[in-house]
Structure formats: C-alpha cells, structure tokens
C-alpha cells in the first residue's frame, strides 16, 4: 500500500480521485469504483502498489504495437482490477476479480527494481503495463517506468483511454507509447450497457492529449457482432481521428471471440472487419490492420503510397522487414514507425 497521487480533498474527510475520468468522490473507509484506491483517514491510498498478478515476456506485436519497435520483446506486467466493467473482457479472471467479489488485494510482491532488472536480464526492449487497465496501478507503473527509462528501457500502456489530463501529464515523465483500446466502434450506447461507462468523450480527449504530449499512439477497435459493430459510429470515430489527431496513427480492427458474459455471441465475421478496413482506408487512415485473424494479409504493413509490402507478419511474429531508413524501398515514402 502507498499513498496515491492525483487526488484532492473535497470536504470533511472526503477525497476525489483525479486519475481516471470517473473522478470518483470517495467517503472515508471506502474505495473508488476500481476497488483498489481507498480513502483512509482522509487520504487516498493505492492498495495494490507492487502487487502483480501477471508477469510475462511477450512480442511487442501482442499489445498490439505494429509501428513501435516491431520485432522486439516486452516485459508485460499487471495488477488485478479495472475501472471498466467490460462484459467481453478476455482477461476477466484478473481484471474483473474485485467486481466479481474478491475482497482481499491479490498478487505477488514486486519492487520497481525487481521489474526493471527482470526486463534487462531477459533482453526486453520495453515494459508493457497491460492485461488489466494500467491506471489502476498507476503509482507502481510510474515508479517502475521512471527507473526503466534511466536504464534505457521504453514504457508503454495498453489502456482503455479513460485517463484524465492530469494523469497524462504525469505519465509523460515515463511513458513512451500507448495502445488505446476502444470498444464497439465507440458507440456510447454500447459503452453504457456493456462497459458501464456513462460517456465516451474522455477517451477522445485522452487520445488527442497523448498524441499532443509526444506519446506514441496506436488504436484498437474491438468489433463485437450484433451489439458493437455499427458502421455509423465507426465512421464517426475514424473521421474524428483523421481530422482532429492524425491520419498516421495505426488503427487495429479486432475480431471478437465469445467470452465472459458475452459467450453467447458469434465471432465477428471476417467480411465485417474487411468492410471496416476499406472504410478506414477510404477515410484517410494510412495504416490499418485486422487483428485476431491469423494469416490475413492485413496483418502486414504496406506502403500507404505505392502499396509495397513493408513488414510481413503472421500473428504476433514478423517474417521480414522491408524498410530503408524508415522509408519505403520502392517509392521513398517516409513511414511513421519507430525501429
């Protein structure tokens, strides 16, 4: 346990958390909606500091980062819990554990030094704060990330994007990249019913703020058939991304597989994903990918100018990289990528 950052007093022993866009006002001896930030004696504490539920070495493409050090490996860590209630979460056994009734904080004890040393010994290029929402273990991520950066490691979040402006400014001290996972084409009705999130605008604000603060951004969109696959909302989001942020941010369109509370739904039809791919390209996104469709040609990277194959992928693994000084070897187009 450690005193939290990004909170303020709002009355007699009440505190308000300023870390995520829920901005929970928390009474004494209560927790915020994430269940891991608690008001103790009029101060906010992180209950899960250093409590890790998962520690694994992954290809960076698993996050998925396709333009941020492709082909490298990353040490992935997570604490249990989340500030979302996603009915379709593929990691629900650790993300939803407190929402589903677990009372005690779970996880093995780690220090930031332990994580950084483990990453270095295993030749990782970065540390990924992933599997669950990294904002719920932000204090540990920050302390680890600052140390990791001093040792030459990169840091990245795989996040639902419900970060406040204050959190992003703090994250800038250590964070190099973020995959922002949007759900159901950012349909606000989908978020309200299946994520229990009342508004989606803070996600748009966070994407823009991350990009403006020099943090590398890639975006995933999980397409949930029947309930989270409306083309109207997908078009709205893509238009906003191109016009308000950048046409060079990689966009990953992900296939849904039935799980958790939505195990009665079918898999997303590949044809639906391909239609969304075409729409995103037509609306001006330069780098679009299909995810969870093993062996599909749109796992790979192509030159947005001449369509030359630049990075050949199969799932999370790279067969070849065909770039010259981050440029297309065929036409010389500069590719938005970090190698």
N, C-alpha and C positions, 0 to 999 in steps of 0.2 A: 504494500500500500504506500502511496506517495501523494502529497498534496498536488492537486490538479493545477493546470494552467488554464487561462482563458475562462474566467468566471468572475462574477461580481456579486456583492451583497445587494439585496433588493428589499430589505425590511428586517424585522426582528428575527434574526437567525435564518431567514430565507436566503437562498442563493440562486443565481441564474447562470446556467452553463452557456458559454459563448462559443463552444467548439463546433457543434453541428447546427444546421438551420432549424432544428426543432426548438432551440433556445429554451430548454426546459427550466421552469421555475420549480425549485426543489425545497420542500419543507425539511426541517431538521429530522435526522434519522431516516430519511427517505432517499431513494435513488432516482436518477433520471430514467427515461424510457429505455435506455440501453442496459440498465441494471448494474452497471459497473462503475458509475460515478455517484458518490454518496455524499450527502451533507452531514458532516459530523461536527457538532458544536458550532455551526455557523460557518464552516469552511468546507470547500469541495475537495474530495479525495478521489484519486484513481485507485479502485480496489484491486485491479488486475495488473498493476505495474510489475513487469518481469515474469508474469505468469503466461507461458507459452503453451499452446495446445497442439501446435504443429510446427515442425522444423524439417524442411526438405530442400534438396537441391533439384532445381528444375531448369529446363531450357527456357530462355527468356521468352521464346515464342509461345509458351504455355500461358502467359499472363493475360492476353496475348500482346506482346510488343513485336512488331514486324519491322519497324524503322529505327529502333533504339538498340544499338549493339546486337544486330542479328547474329545468331550462331553462338552467342555467349551463354554461360550458365549463371543462374542467380540463386542465392540462398533465400528461400521463401519461409517467412515466419508469420504466425498468427496467434492472437489471444482469442479466447472464446467470447462470443457475444456479437450483437449488432444493434444498430439504431433503426433498422428496417425489419419488416415482418413478411418478407417475400414468401409467397405460397409455393414457389417453384425452385427454391434455393437448392443447388446441387451440393452445398456444404451445410445443410440444415442441422446435421448432428452436432456441429460445433458453433454455427452462427446463431441458431435459434435455441440453444440449450437453456438459457435463462428464461426466455419467453415460454419455453415448454415445461418449466417447473423446477429446474435445477436451482437450489438455494445458495450453496456454497460456491465460492470462486474456485475454478478448476484450472489446472495447468502446472507444468514443471517450472521451477525457479531458474531464471537466467538473469545475468547481468549484461549490460550493453557490451562489455569487453568479451564476454563469452560468445556472443553472436558474431561480432566482428572477427574474432580470432578463428572461429569455425569457418566463416566465409573465406578468409585468407588461406587457411590450410587446405581448403578444398578448391582453390583456384577459381573462385567465383569472381565475376566482374562487378556484381551488384548485390544489393539486398532488396528483396521484394516484400513489402508489407501487404499481405494478400490473404486469400481464402475466406476471411471474415472482413468486416469493414475496419480499415486501419485507424479511422478516427477514434474508435472506442479504446484503442491502446496508444493514443497519440503521444502521451508523455514518454513512454518507453521507446516508441519509434523515433521521436525527436532526439533523445539522448543517444540512442544507438546510431542514428543517422549522422549526427554531428561527429561522432567518433569515427564512423565508417568513412566519411568524406576526408578526414585527416589522414586516413590510411590508404587513400586512393580508390576507394570503392564508391560506386554510384548507388543511389537510393531511389526506389520507386514505389508508388502506391497503386494498388488496384482497388478503386473506390467507387462507391455509389454516387459520389459527387455532391453529397449534402453537407459540404464544408462551408463554413462562414468565411467572410473576407478576413476576419482576424486570424482564423486558422491557416488560411493560405499564406498570409504574410509571415506567420510563424514557420510554416512549412518551408518557405523559401530559404531558410537558413540551412537546410539539409537536403531538400527534395529535388531530384533531378528530372523525374518523369512521373506521369500518372496515366493509367488507363481508367477512363471514366465509363463505368458500366451503366448504360441507360436500358430501361426495360420497356417492352411492349410499345416501341416506337414513341415513347414519351407521351403516351395517351394519358391525360390527367385522370380519366375515369378508371383506367387500369391501375394506376398508382393508388388511387383511393381505396379501391376494392381489394386488390391482391397484394399490395405492399403496405397499406395502412399509412400512407403519406398524403397529407392534405393538399400539397401544392408542389408543382414541378419547377417553378421559376427559379428557386435557388440552385438547381442543377445547372441551368443555363448560365446563371451568374458565375458559378464556380468554374465551368469550362472556360468561359471568357477570361476570368481572373487568373486562372492557372496559366493560360496561354500568354496573357499580358505580362505576367511575372517571370517569363522566361523558362517556365517548366514545360518540358516536352509532353505533349498530349496525344494520346490515341483514344479512340472511342469504340466501344462495342454497343451493339443494339441486339438484345435477345428478342427474337420474334416468336411470341407464344401464339400458336394457332387458335383461331376462333375468338379469342378474348384479348389478344395483344398484338394484332397483325394488321391494323388499319392503315392503308396506304395514305390516307389523308394526313394522319399525324406524322407518318414517316417523312412525307414530302415537306411538311411544315418544319420539321426539325432540320432536315438537310438544307433547305433554303436558308434557314437561320444560320447554320454552321458556315455555309459558303459566304453569305453576305455580311455576317457580323463578326466572324472569327477568322477563318482561313479555309481556302479550298485545298490546302496541302495536308491537313490533319488526316491521318489514316483512319478509315471507318471500317470496322469489322461487323458484318451482319451474321449473327449467330443462330444456328439451328437449336431449337428447344427439344429436349428429350423429357418424357414424362417422369416426374419425381415428386416427392414430398406430398403436399396437399393437392397437387395438380397431376397426380399419376393416372388420372382417367382421360387425359387429353392425348391426342396423337402426336407424333413427331411433326415438326414443321416440314411441309412439303418442300423439296429442293427447288421446285419450279417457283414457289413463292419467293424464296431467297434470291433466285436469279432475276426475278422481276424487280425486286428492290435494288439489286446490284445495278441493273440497267437504269433505273430511275436516278440513283445516286450519281452515276456517271453522267447522265444527261443533264443533271442539275449542276454539274461542275466539280464534283469531288474527284481529285486526281488519283487517289489511292483507295480503292475499295476492295474488300476481301470477304469471302464467305468462310465462316468458321463452323466447326463440328460437322464438316462434310469431307471426310477423309478422301484424299486423292483428287479432289476437284481442281480444275485448272485455275480457279480464282483463289486458291490458297497462295498462289505465287504472285510476285511483283512484276509489273510490266511498265515500260516507259509510258508516261501519260502523253507523250508527243508522237512517238512512232510505233508504240506497242511492242518494242523489243523485250524479250524475256530477260529480266534483270536478276531476280532471285527465284530459283526453283525450289519449292517446298513440298514436303509430303508430311502432313500433320504438323508436329512441332519441330520437325527436323529439316535442315537445309541440305539440298543436294549440290547446289553450286551458287556462287555469287558472281554475277557478270557486270561489274561496275569498274569504271576507271576514274579515280579521284572523285568519287561520288557523282559521276556523270554517266549517262547512257553511252556505251561504246559505239553505238550505231549513229546517233544523231547529235550527241553532245549535250542533250538536255540535262540540266542540273536537277538531281534527285534530292528531295527533302528526307535525308536519312543521316543517322549518326553511326559511324562504323568504328 
